[in-house]
Amino acid sequence: MPENQHPQRTASGRRLSPARRVRHAALEAADGAIRQGLKHPLLSPAVIARRMRGAESLRRAVGGKTVVITGASSGIGEATARQFAAAGAEVVLVARRSEELERVAGEIRQAGGDADTFTCDLSDRAAIEAFLTELTAAHPRIDIVVNNAGRSIRRSVVDSLDRFHDFERTMALNYYGPVAITLGLLQRMLDQGGGQIINVSTWATQLPSPQYVAYTSSKAALDAFTRGTAAELLGTGVTLTSVHLPLVRTPMITPALDAYRGMPSLSADEAAQLIADAAIGRGSRVEPAIVTLAHIGDAISARGTDLVMGAMQRMGLGPVGRSR
Ligand SMILES: NC(=O)c1ccc[n+]([C@@H]2O[C@H](COP(=O)([O-])OP(=O)(O)OC[C@H]3O[C@@H](n4cnc5c(N)ncnc54)[C@H](OP(=O)(O)O)[C@@H]3O)[C@@H](O)[C@H]2O)c1
């Protein structure tokens, strides 16, 4: 093992004691385990396939298929569009900023991929209806939809007493948007004998998440819609999947970077790999192993989770800080 991975000396040049070296190695091992636990779900068929066949497993899942990705002008949606297009999917990119969509689509085409774009404000029901009409005219067959467009709001409930609209606008985009798209495309997926809706959610629906209640409530509604509909549609060939992402370094978290400093996080590409796992495995839920372990702990003691999350908030750790 290279020496710089287990330093023998302190910054001031003094030799590290054996106890400190053991502690350092243990901390590094824990850090490595946390990073792996964030990147990979607990062993599942999708993960095994991804490990054994690498890029080939995504190619088999999405190659030649038409995949609609909302929120593809930035962050996780953009990274997902690139990965799916590189695996041979025709990607249909949706968001409000047409110039950003054209930038992503242009880069995908330049790399040999196939991309189309639609501008739509997905928090506006009438705009979604118009988009669905145009989409179905241009793409008679849609195989996969990744409902990824979303917005987060960080504000405590006591700071929100006169801000009911925070709850309305998170619901409009994070819940009603994906529901409207699903209802609009479901009959066609049933008629064509199959399809998949992947709904991008957050680990924070699995645990109490102080300061983010408007956001996590809208994503929790989306999770309930996903799980219930997935169970209703068993055997039809149409599947729904919730992806519970951890913290991901994208423009979404930029306004709260100070609060997140030091927290383990994924890159947008790593998050897109979890969405790829959803397309490969087609189960009803994908989440990093750490999230699964955390909600097993929560099932054993919800009070324990409340105490840990509350203590983290008081210590200034985790997604806390000034409201915006
Ligand atoms: N970043 C994280 O830590 C994290 C963690 C867990 C889950 N997530 C979820 O991951 C998803 C993607 O987030 P991200 O981190 O990639 O954020 P991002 O970089 O800010 O991207 C958000 C995307 O949503 C689109 N969008 C926002 N409002 C829209 C609207 N009204 N109509 C249509 N599109 C809209 C944006 O495009 P336009 O501005 O061009 O419309 C953009 O493409 C979200 O659902 C988020 O909740 C993120």
The ligand as a MOL file (V3000), in Angstrom:
LIG
                    3D

  0  0  0     0  0            999 V3000
M  V30 BEGIN CTAB
M  V30 COUNTS 48 52 0 0 0
M  V30 BEGIN ATOM
M  V30 1 N -28.6580 17.2110 -5.5730 0
M  V30 2 C -29.0240 16.4600 -4.5580 0
M  V30 3 O -28.3610 16.4230 -3.4980 0
M  V30 4 C -30.2520 15.5810 -4.6730 0
M  V30 5 C -30.4410 14.6010 -3.6820 0
M  V30 6 C -31.5500 13.7650 -3.7650 0
M  V30 7 C -32.4370 13.9020 -4.8200 0
M  V30 8 N -32.2300 14.8730 -5.7670 0 CHG=1
M  V30 9 C -33.2110 14.9980 -6.8400 0
M  V30 10 O -32.5680 14.8580 -8.0800 0
M  V30 11 C -33.2970 15.5550 -9.0790 0
M  V30 12 C -32.3550 16.3860 -9.9440 0
M  V30 13 O -31.7510 17.3770 -9.1250 0
M  V30 14 P -30.2960 17.9800 -9.4080 0
M  V30 15 O -29.5610 17.8550 -8.1390 0
M  V30 16 O -29.7350 17.4310 -10.6520 0 CHG=-1
M  V30 17 O -30.6820 19.5190 -9.5460 0
M  V30 18 P -30.3720 20.6200 -10.6660 0
M  V30 19 O -28.9930 20.4850 -11.1850 0
M  V30 20 O -30.8030 21.9050 -10.0440 0
M  V30 21 O -31.3810 20.2230 -11.8220 0
M  V30 22 C -32.7630 20.3930 -11.6920 0
M  V30 23 C -33.3830 20.1570 -13.0560 0
M  V30 24 O -34.8070 20.3160 -12.9290 0
M  V30 25 C -35.2360 21.2010 -13.9550 0
M  V30 26 N -36.3900 21.9590 -13.5000 0
M  V30 27 C -36.5000 22.7190 -12.3820 0
M  V30 28 N -37.7040 23.2990 -12.3380 0
M  V30 29 C -38.3760 22.8970 -13.4560 0
M  V30 30 C -39.6680 23.1600 -13.9790 0
M  V30 31 N -40.5270 23.9510 -13.3370 0
M  V30 32 N -40.0200 22.5800 -15.1510 0
M  V30 33 C -39.1450 21.7790 -15.8130 0
M  V30 34 N -37.9280 21.4720 -15.3590 0
M  V30 35 C -37.5390 22.0400 -14.1980 0
M  V30 36 C -34.0580 22.1310 -14.1980 0
M  V30 37 O -34.1010 22.6500 -15.5230 0
M  V30 38 P -34.5610 24.1220 -15.9320 0
M  V30 39 O -34.0880 25.0600 -14.8760 0
M  V30 40 O -33.9070 24.3110 -17.2750 0
M  V30 41 O -36.0520 24.0340 -16.0340 0
M  V30 42 C -32.8920 21.1550 -14.0850 0
M  V30 43 O -32.6830 20.5020 -15.3150 0
M  V30 44 C -34.3640 16.3810 -8.3410 0
M  V30 45 O -35.6070 15.7310 -8.4170 0
M  V30 46 C -33.8620 16.3720 -6.9040 0
M  V30 47 O -34.9000 16.5080 -5.9780 0
M  V30 48 C -31.1500 15.7030 -5.7250 0
M  V30 END ATOM
M  V30 BEGIN BOND
M  V30 1 1 1 2
M  V30 2 2 2 3
M  V30 3 1 2 4
M  V30 4 1 4 5
M  V30 5 2 4 48
M  V30 6 2 5 6
M  V30 7 1 6 7
M  V30 8 2 7 8
M  V30 9 1 8 9
M  V30 10 1 8 48
M  V30 11 1 9 10
M  V30 12 1 9 46
M  V30 13 1 10 11
M  V30 14 1 11 12
M  V30 15 1 11 44
M  V30 16 1 12 13
M  V30 17 1 13 14
M  V30 18 2 14 15
M  V30 19 1 14 16
M  V30 20 1 14 17
M  V30 21 1 17 18
M  V30 22 2 18 19
M  V30 23 1 18 20
M  V30 24 1 18 21
M  V30 25 1 21 22
M  V30 26 1 22 23
M  V30 27 1 23 24
M  V30 28 1 23 42
M  V30 29 1 24 25
M  V30 30 1 25 26
M  V30 31 1 25 36
M  V30 32 1 26 27
M  V30 33 1 26 35
M  V30 34 2 27 28
M  V30 35 1 28 29
M  V30 36 1 29 30
M  V30 37 2 29 35
M  V30 38 1 30 31
M  V30 39 2 30 32
M  V30 40 1 32 33
M  V30 41 2 33 34
M  V30 42 1 34 35
M  V30 43 1 36 37
M  V30 44 1 36 42
M  V30 45 1 37 38
M  V30 46 2 38 39
M  V30 47 1 38 40
M  V30 48 1 38 41
M  V30 49 1 42 43
M  V30 50 1 44 45
M  V30 51 1 44 46
M  V30 52 1 46 47
M  V30 END BOND
M  V30 END CTAB
M  END
